[in-house]
Amino acid sequence: MTNALHKEILELISEYLAKNPQQRFGQALFNLSINQFEENNNENFKLRDIYGDKDFEILERIKRRIDLINSQKMNDEKSN
């Protein structure tokens, strides 16, 4: 099961980077909510430790973020 999750995570990252070639790999990790800053950290921008995050949690964050990005693009296209 874990290998399937790893493969899906990697495929989503790869697809995202293919659609957004101007972004660096590190930017993609943040934009897909893989890496995150701690909440309520008063502008210190300290990274949240994701060591204990389960693969399915990371996968769900990526999917939610991609859905949000796609809905924002659709809204932008409707506005123009």
N, C-alpha and C positions, 0 to 999 in steps of 0.2 A: 504494500500500500504506500509506504513512504516513497519508494522510487517513482511511483505514478504521480505523487504530489510534487516531487522534485521536478519531474519532467514537465508537468503542467506549469509550475512556477517559471521554469526556464523558458518555456514556449511563450508565455505571456510577456516576459521581459523582452525576448527576442522580437516578438511582433510589435511591441511598443517602440523599441529602438528602430525597427525598420520603418515605422510610420513617422518617427521623429528623429531623423538622422543628425539634426543639428544639436541634439542633446548629448552631453557626456554621460558616461555610464553612471557616475555618481549622482548626477541630476535625476536620472531615471529611477534610481533607488529611492530617492526622496519623493519624486512625483508619483510613484506608485505606492507610496506609504510603506515601503519595506523598512527603510530607516526612517526614524522620526525623532523630533526634538521632544524633550520632556515638556509636559504641560505645566503651566504656572511657574515658569522658571525666570520670570522677570528679565527678559532680554539677554540672558546669559547664553542662550542657544546651546544648551548641553544636550548631547545625544541621549536618547532613551536606550537603556540596555535591552536589546531584543534577544539576548542569548536564550532566555527561557521560553520564548514564543514558540508555539507548536507550528509545524508546517501548515496545517489546515488554517490556522489563524492568519498567517502571513498570506496564504492564498486568498482567503476571504477579503483581507484588506486590499490586496491588489485588484480583485474583481470589483469591489465597491468603488475604488478609486477610478478604474477604467470606466465604469458606468457613469460616474460623476463627470469625468472628462468628456465622454461622448455626449452626455445630455447638455453640457455647456456648449459644445460645438454645435449641436442642433439648435439650441437657442440663439447662438450667434448668427447662424445661417438664416434663421427665420427673421431676425432683426434687420438683416441686410437686404 
